Amino acid sequence: MNTPKERPDRSGPHRVAFEKNKNIILKTKNTCGICGLPVDKSLKYPHPLSPVIDHIIPINRNGHPSDIRNLQLAHWQCNRQKSDKLYADDRSANATVVGNRNLPQSRDWTRYRA
């Protein structure tokens, strides 16, 4: 029987660095990196708006498990909805983004109608 492999941010050499960077983010950030709304740090899991640390580039998509540049504060529900999807990088130059998801650039999405 195969046992599930532990994530590098939960065990192994990245655990200490992840915890250190998590504490820095919890002390210095106040808004959700996904939806942009304020995060109430007094809320505790399983409250849907409780604070969590999100990997901007998910670990299973080769994102670094403990680099502070790959971590952001998020609401628990926003992080669950994002799952392992990639979101647009707000530092990308001259990019017009509709919402906060990466959309294929083969189409002018500003004129898209459902």
MODELLER restraints for C-alpha pairs under 7 A, 6 or more apart:
rsr = mdl.restraints
at = mdl.atoms
rsr.add(forms.Gaussian(group=physical.xy_distance, feature=features.Distance(at['CA:8:A'], at['CA:14:A']), mean=5.84, stdev=0.5))
rsr.add(forms.Gaussian(group=physical.xy_distance, feature=features.Distance(at['CA:8:A'], at['CA:15:A']), mean=6.81, stdev=0.5))
rsr.add(forms.Gaussian(group=physical.xy_distance, feature=features.Distance(at['CA:8:A'], at['CA:65:A']), mean=6.19, stdev=0.5))
rsr.add(forms.Gaussian(group=physical.xy_distance, feature=features.Distance(at['CA:9:A'], at['CA:15:A']), mean=4.84, stdev=0.5))
rsr.add(forms.Gaussian(group=physical.xy_distance, feature=features.Distance(at['CA:9:A'], at['CA:18:A']), mean=6.03, stdev=0.5))
rsr.add(forms.Gaussian(group=physical.xy_distance, feature=features.Distance(at['CA:9:A'], at['CA:65:A']), mean=5.27, stdev=0.5))
rsr.add(forms.Gaussian(group=physical.xy_distance, feature=features.Distance(at['CA:9:A'], at['CA:66:A']), mean=6.34, stdev=0.5))
rsr.add(forms.Gaussian(group=physical.xy_distance, feature=features.Distance(at['CA:14:A'], at['CA:65:A']), mean=6.64, stdev=0.5))
rsr.add(forms.Gaussian(group=physical.xy_distance, feature=features.Distance(at['CA:14:A'], at['CA:66:A']), mean=5.79, stdev=0.5))
rsr.add(forms.Gaussian(group=physical.xy_distance, feature=features.Distance(at['CA:17:A'], at['CA:66:A']), mean=5.73, stdev=0.5))
rsr.add(forms.Gaussian(group=physical.xy_distance, feature=features.Distance(at['CA:18:A'], at['CA:66:A']), mean=4.36, stdev=0.5))
rsr.add(forms.Gaussian(group=physical.xy_distance, feature=features.Distance(at['CA:21:A'], at['CA:68:A']), mean=5.71, stdev=0.5))
rsr.add(forms.Gaussian(group=physical.xy_distance, feature=features.Distance(at['CA:22:A'], at['CA:53:A']), mean=6.58, stdev=0.5))
rsr.add(forms.Gaussian(group=physical.xy_distance, feature=features.Distance(at['CA:25:A'], at['CA:72:A']), mean=6.93, stdev=0.5))
rsr.add(forms.Gaussian(group=physical.xy_distance, feature=features.Distance(at['CA:25:A'], at['CA:73:A']), mean=6.56, stdev=0.5))
rsr.add(forms.Gaussian(group=physical.xy_distance, feature=features.Distance(at['CA:29:A'], at['CA:73:A']), mean=6.68, stdev=0.5))
rsr.add(forms.Gaussian(group=physical.xy_distance, feature=features.Distance(at['CA:30:A'], at['CA:38:A']), mean=5.79, stdev=0.5))
rsr.add(forms.Gaussian(group=physical.xy_distance, feature=features.Distance(at['CA:30:A'], at['CA:39:A']), mean=5.62, stdev=0.5))
rsr.add(forms.Gaussian(group=physical.xy_distance, feature=features.Distance(at['CA:31:A'], at['CA:37:A']), mean=5.40, stdev=0.5))
rsr.add(forms.Gaussian(group=physical.xy_distance, feature=features.Distance(at['CA:31:A'], at['CA:38:A']), mean=4.22, stdev=0.5))
rsr.add(forms.Gaussian(group=physical.xy_distance, feature=features.Distance(at['CA:31:A'], at['CA:39:A']), mean=5.26, stdev=0.5))
rsr.add(forms.Gaussian(group=physical.xy_distance, feature=features.Distance(at['CA:31:A'], at['CA:73:A']), mean=6.81, stdev=0.5))
rsr.add(forms.Gaussian(group=physical.xy_distance, feature=features.Distance(at['CA:32:A'], at['CA:38:A']), mean=6.12, stdev=0.5))
rsr.add(forms.Gaussian(group=physical.xy_distance, feature=features.Distance(at['CA:32:A'], at['CA:39:A']), mean=5.99, stdev=0.5))
rsr.add(forms.Gaussian(group=physical.xy_distance, feature=features.Distance(at['CA:32:A'], at['CA:73:A']), mean=5.40, stdev=0.5))
rsr.add(forms.Gaussian(group=physical.xy_distance, feature=features.Distance(at['CA:32:A'], at['CA:74:A']), mean=4.15, stdev=0.5))
rsr.add(forms.Gaussian(group=physical.xy_distance, feature=features.Distance(at['CA:32:A'], at['CA:75:A']), mean=6.00, stdev=0.5))
rsr.add(forms.Gaussian(group=physical.xy_distance, feature=features.Distance(at['CA:33:A'], at['CA:72:A']), mean=5.81, stdev=0.5))
rsr.add(forms.Gaussian(group=physical.xy_distance, feature=features.Distance(at['CA:33:A'], at['CA:73:A']), mean=5.76, stdev=0.5))
rsr.add(forms.Gaussian(group=physical.xy_distance, feature=features.Distance(at['CA:33:A'], at['CA:74:A']), mean=5.50, stdev=0.5))
rsr.add(forms.Gaussian(group=physical.xy_distance, feature=features.Distance(at['CA:34:A'], at['CA:74:A']), mean=6.29, stdev=0.5))
rsr.add(forms.Gaussian(group=physical.xy_distance, feature=features.Distance(at['CA:34:A'], at['CA:78:A']), mean=6.47, stdev=0.5))
rsr.add(forms.Gaussian(group=physical.xy_distance, feature=features.Distance(at['CA:39:A'], at['CA:51:A']), mean=6.32, stdev=0.5))
rsr.add(forms.Gaussian(group=physical.xy_distance, feature=features.Distance(at['CA:39:A'], at['CA:75:A']), mean=6.49, stdev=0.5))
rsr.add(forms.Gaussian(group=physical.xy_distance, feature=features.Distance(at['CA:40:A'], at['CA:50:A']), mean=6.77, stdev=0.5))
rsr.add(forms.Gaussian(group=physical.xy_distance, feature=features.Distance(at['CA:41:A'], at['CA:50:A']), mean=6.64, stdev=0.5))
rsr.add(forms.Gaussian(group=physical.xy_distance, feature=features.Distance(at['CA:41:A'], at['CA:51:A']), mean=5.81, stdev=0.5))
rsr.add(forms.Gaussian(group=physical.xy_distance, feature=features.Distance(at['CA:43:A'], at['CA:50:A']), mean=4.87, stdev=0.5))
rsr.add(forms.Gaussian(group=physical.xy_distance, feature=features.Distance(at['CA:44:A'], at['CA:50:A']), mean=5.27, stdev=0.5))
rsr.add(forms.Gaussian(group=physical.xy_distance, feature=features.Distance(at['CA:48:A'], at['CA:75:A']), mean=7.00, stdev=0.5))
rsr.add(forms.Gaussian(group=physical.xy_distance, feature=features.Distance(at['CA:48:A'], at['CA:76:A']), mean=5.45, stdev=0.5))
rsr.add(forms.Gaussian(group=physical.xy_distance, feature=features.Distance(at['CA:48:A'], at['CA:77:A']), mean=5.05, stdev=0.5))
rsr.add(forms.Gaussian(group=physical.xy_distance, feature=features.Distance(at['CA:49:A'], at['CA:75:A']), mean=4.89, stdev=0.5))
rsr.add(forms.Gaussian(group=physical.xy_distance, feature=features.Distance(at['CA:49:A'], at['CA:76:A']), mean=5.62, stdev=0.5))
rsr.add(forms.Gaussian(group=physical.xy_distance, feature=features.Distance(at['CA:49:A'], at['CA:77:A']), mean=6.27, stdev=0.5))
rsr.add(forms.Gaussian(group=physical.xy_distance, feature=features.Distance(at['CA:50:A'], at['CA:75:A']), mean=5.56, stdev=0.5))
rsr.add(forms.Gaussian(group=physical.xy_distance, feature=features.Distance(at['CA:50:A'], at['CA:76:A']), mean=5.49, stdev=0.5))
rsr.add(forms.Gaussian(group=physical.xy_distance, feature=features.Distance(at['CA:51:A'], at['CA:73:A']), mean=6.75, stdev=0.5))
rsr.add(forms.Gaussian(group=physical.xy_distance, feature=features.Distance(at['CA:51:A'], at['CA:74:A']), mean=5.77, stdev=0.5))
rsr.add(forms.Gaussian(group=physical.xy_distance, feature=features.Distance(at['CA:51:A'], at['CA:75:A']), mean=4.93, stdev=0.5))
rsr.add(forms.Gaussian(group=physical.xy_distance, feature=features.Distance(at['CA:51:A'], at['CA:76:A']), mean=5.90, stdev=0.5))
rsr.add(forms.Gaussian(group=physical.xy_distance, feature=features.Distance(at['CA:52:A'], at['CA:73:A']), mean=6.00, stdev=0.5))
rsr.add(forms.Gaussian(group=physical.xy_distance, feature=features.Distance(at['CA:52:A'], at['CA:74:A']), mean=5.39, stdev=0.5))
rsr.add(forms.Gaussian(group=physical.xy_distance, feature=features.Distance(at['CA:52:A'], at['CA:75:A']), mean=5.98, stdev=0.5))
rsr.add(forms.Gaussian(group=physical.xy_distance, feature=features.Distance(at['CA:52:A'], at['CA:76:A']), mean=5.63, stdev=0.5))
rsr.add(forms.Gaussian(group=physical.xy_distance, feature=features.Distance(at['CA:53:A'], at['CA:71:A']), mean=6.38, stdev=0.5))
rsr.add(forms.Gaussian(group=physical.xy_distance, feature=features.Distance(at['CA:53:A'], at['CA:72:A']), mean=5.64, stdev=0.5))
rsr.add(forms.Gaussian(group=physical.xy_distance, feature=features.Distance(at['CA:53:A'], at['CA:73:A']), mean=4.92, stdev=0.5))
rsr.add(forms.Gaussian(group=physical.xy_distance, feature=features.Distance(at['CA:53:A'], at['CA:74:A']), mean=6.01, stdev=0.5))
rsr.add(forms.Gaussian(group=physical.xy_distance, feature=features.Distance(at['CA:54:A'], at['CA:71:A']), mean=5.59, stdev=0.5))
rsr.add(forms.Gaussian(group=physical.xy_distance, feature=features.Distance(at['CA:54:A'], at['CA:72:A']), mean=5.25, stdev=0.5))
rsr.add(forms.Gaussian(group=physical.xy_distance, feature=features.Distance(at['CA:54:A'], at['CA:73:A']), mean=6.13, stdev=0.5))
rsr.add(forms.Gaussian(group=physical.xy_distance, feature=features.Distance(at['CA:54:A'], at['CA:74:A']), mean=6.09, stdev=0.5))
rsr.add(forms.Gaussian(group=physical.xy_distance, feature=features.Distance(at['CA:54:A'], at['CA:79:A']), mean=6.32, stdev=0.5))
rsr.add(forms.Gaussian(group=physical.xy_distance, feature=features.Distance(at['CA:55:A'], at['CA:70:A']), mean=5.55, stdev=0.5))
rsr.add(forms.Gaussian(group=physical.xy_distance, feature=features.Distance(at['CA:55:A'], at['CA:71:A']), mean=4.78, stdev=0.5))
rsr.add(forms.Gaussian(group=physical.xy_distance, feature=features.Distance(at['CA:55:A'], at['CA:72:A']), mean=6.58, stdev=0.5))
rsr.add(forms.Gaussian(group=physical.xy_distance, feature=features.Distance(at['CA:56:A'], at['CA:70:A']), mean=5.18, stdev=0.5))
rsr.add(forms.Gaussian(group=physical.xy_distance, feature=features.Distance(at['CA:56:A'], at['CA:71:A']), mean=5.83, stdev=0.5))
rsr.add(forms.Gaussian(group=physical.xy_distance, feature=features.Distance(at['CA:56:A'], at['CA:72:A']), mean=6.74, stdev=0.5))
rsr.add(forms.Gaussian(group=physical.xy_distance, feature=features.Distance(at['CA:57:A'], at['CA:63:A']), mean=4.60, stdev=0.5))
rsr.add(forms.Gaussian(group=physical.xy_distance, feature=features.Distance(at['CA:57:A'], at['CA:70:A']), mean=6.36, stdev=0.5))
rsr.add(forms.Gaussian(group=physical.xy_distance, feature=features.Distance(at['CA:57:A'], at['CA:86:A']), mean=6.26, stdev=0.5))
rsr.add(forms.Gaussian(group=physical.xy_distance, feature=features.Distance(at['CA:58:A'], at['CA:84:A']), mean=5.52, stdev=0.5))
rsr.add(forms.Gaussian(group=physical.xy_distance, feature=features.Distance(at['CA:59:A'], at['CA:65:A']), mean=5.90, stdev=0.5))
rsr.add(forms.Gaussian(group=physical.xy_distance, feature=features.Distance(at['CA:64:A'], at['CA:70:A']), mean=6.43, stdev=0.5))
rsr.add(forms.Gaussian(group=physical.xy_distance, feature=features.Distance(at['CA:86:A'], at['CA:102:A']), mean=6.76, stdev=0.5))
rsr.add(forms.Gaussian(group=physical.xy_distance, feature=features.Distance(at['CA:87:A'], at['CA:100:A']), mean=6.01, stdev=0.5))
rsr.add(forms.Gaussian(group=physical.xy_distance, feature=features.Distance(at['CA:87:A'], at['CA:101:A']), mean=4.48, stdev=0.5))
rsr.add(forms.Gaussian(group=physical.xy_distance, feature=features.Distance(at['CA:87:A'], at['CA:102:A']), mean=5.29, stdev=0.5))
rsr.add(forms.Gaussian(group=physical.xy_distance, feature=features.Distance(at['CA:88:A'], at['CA:100:A']), mean=5.73, stdev=0.5))
rsr.add(forms.Gaussian(group=physical.xy_distance, feature=features.Distance(at['CA:88:A'], at['CA:101:A']), mean=5.29, stdev=0.5))
rsr.add(forms.Gaussian(group=physical.xy_distance, feature=features.Distance(at['CA:88:A'], at['CA:102:A']), mean=4.78, stdev=0.5))
rsr.add(forms.Gaussian(group=physical.xy_distance, feature=features.Distance(at['CA:98:A'], at['CA:110:A']), mean=6.79, stdev=0.5))
